[in-house]
Amino acid sequence: MIAAWTLSAAAVISGVVYIWTTYAGTQTQRYLFKPLTTGLILLVVLTLPDPVSALYRGLVAAGIIFSLAGDVFLMLPGNTFVWGLVSFLVAHLFYIGAYVSRGGFRFHWFVLLPFVLYGAVLLYLLWPHIGEFRIPVIFYAVVLVAMGWQAAELWWGVRDTAALLAMVGAILFLASDSILALDKFRSPLPQRDLLIMSTYYAAQLLIAWSVHRFVRI
């Protein structure tokens, strides 16, 4: 457990440094600390003892690996946005698989409804601005909302600490991706890097820690 805590602290420090580089650092520093932070979070997943299941750990690890690929694509110059979108879409599919692996697919309309409404409002705000990206953005939004929904269903079903971390992490991921989309397609947002990356790294770290089977008190 000491290794996981140490790596988590290192990830937090690396994430803070990366956010600082977006304001005052060099491109080389940004290229270093952005993937480094996600890589450290991946190591947290791999070193946490007593996982809820080996399958859950593997699926979350796969999700973070594809997130790492998405990080790289989104920071590269040129037309790599779609590749980043695809990478994160696959990551969300792995996260959905992880949540479903803990007891199966769950459906409660009162859990689903807030996520559907959120996704509908987000698409409404983006729709006039996304042009040729409408199909991939719709598909991504559906998968993103499904990821948040199944994380919430997991918590509703098992009510343990790991599931709570997964749900909060998923909601933060929704927030991060929403801010990114609004900034990219609608209008630039003040403090965009701070808002996007702080919620993103917090989301990934919480999802990483959802691998651990916490002792009930």
VENPE-V826873 format. One line per field, one symbol per residue. phi: phi as a letter, one per 30 degrees, with the letter a starting at -180 (. if undefined). A space follows every 50 residues. Layout:
phi = ???
This chain:
phi = .dddddddddddddddddedddcbccdddddddddddddddedeedcddh ddadddedddedddddddddedddcddjdcddddddddddeddddeeddd dcjjdbbbddddedddddddddddddedcchdcedddddddddddddddd dddddddchcdddddddddddddedddddeddddccaecdhedddddddd dddddddeddddddddc
